Amino acid sequence: MKNFDAVVVGGGLVGLCIACELREAKLSVAVVEREACGQEASTAAAGVLAPHAGPRLRTPFFGFLRRALEIFPDFIGRTEQETGIDTDFFRSELLYVAFDQEEKEALEQRYRWQVDAGVKAEWLPPDRVRELEPCVAAGALNGIYFPEDCQVNNERLVCAVKKLAEKLGAEIFEHNPALKFRIENGKITGVETREGVLNAPVAVNAAGAWGNFDPSLPFRIPLKPSRGQILLFDQDRPCFRRVLHIPGTYAVTRRDGKVLVGSTVESAGYDKRVTAKGIRKLSGGLVKISGDPAPFRFCEARAGLRPRSRDNQPILGDTPVGGLVLAVGHFRNGILLAPITAKVIAETILKKPLSFDIRPFDVLRFPPEIEKTKRRKR
């Protein structure tokens, strides 16, 4: 048995960032990971840092995404300086395009409320869409140009943050799944793992899609895995200058010239296999965006499991168990939200004023499952 100030369950990008923040505060920290660090959703992502393409309403969650984008450049700067790893972070901008009247009307609504919220955005007529992106299909109607959105190579970023966590002194236990939380008198005393017990008065559940690994907890975490498939293509010639987005599909051109196309949202349990249906959907989305599949040569297909909460928003902060803190449910925004999540989770543990109000993301916002069942029976 080893003693720590805090144990972080989950070695994805969120868990590793939390470990770094806690080590910066001089806490002794262990990270427990069921496989190798970052090899689940963190490396199966596209690395798009685009808070404006997802939410359909102005909510606290939208504000959280916006704040996450604001702090990302400083986070990247510190991480790259400390590790010497180039994460390919840059402001790639984003163009959201409509191809039919229904998509256009939805896009207009998105544009209006985001501009009202202070977002930098430009409404584009068809000729302006083609001017910014000549390779977009001729059927494009209108678009919204978001100049602030960015991208990062998420695989490099995971490597960099893991290296930083180790440099700061976090102890990382890979291929050692957590089995359950140890609780005495309503408080955390440690984490049971396959290789033994790690004692600590604080435990952070950052286990991603596996956040429900301990069914003995006295409360439920409404979380399930959501499979996301992505495709990678080479190009015979440069096509897209920005991240291109349409409903259900996006295309990301990375600095090495490859185009990443994503992504599906599927309830498939813990099945991470790539499917013909997923490949067809994403390939069709790329053809719809470009109008011409000729320049794109297929490289590979990947799939990962994203942690999806009941309302598609993260579950953060304290719980009914003293010392147990949640950092799960990031769904499609885990890369973008990792640094700000780490910041507010560390502040929660250290009893400091929060830099962002995470009360809307409390686990207790969900009614107990037993109550839901009773209401259905009536």
Secondary structure, 3 states (H helix, E strand, C coil): CEECCEEEECCCHHHHHHHHHHHHCCCCEEEECCCCCCCCCCCCCCCEECCCCCCCCCCHHHHHHHHHHHHHHHHHHHHHHHHCCCCCCECCCEEEECCCHHHHHHHHHHHHHHHHCCCCCEEECHHHHHHHCCCCCCCCCCEEEECCCEECCHHHHHHHHHHHHHHHCCEEECCCCEEEEEEECCEEEEEEECCEEEECCCEEECCHHHCCCCCCCCCCCCEEEEEEEEEEEEECCCCCCCEEEECCEEEEECCCCCEEEECCCECCCCCCCCCHHHHHHHHHHHHHHHCCCCCEEEEEEEEEEEEEECCCCCEEEECCCECEEEEECCHHHHHHHHHHHHHHHHHHHCCCCCCCCCHHHCHHHCCCHHHHHHHHHC
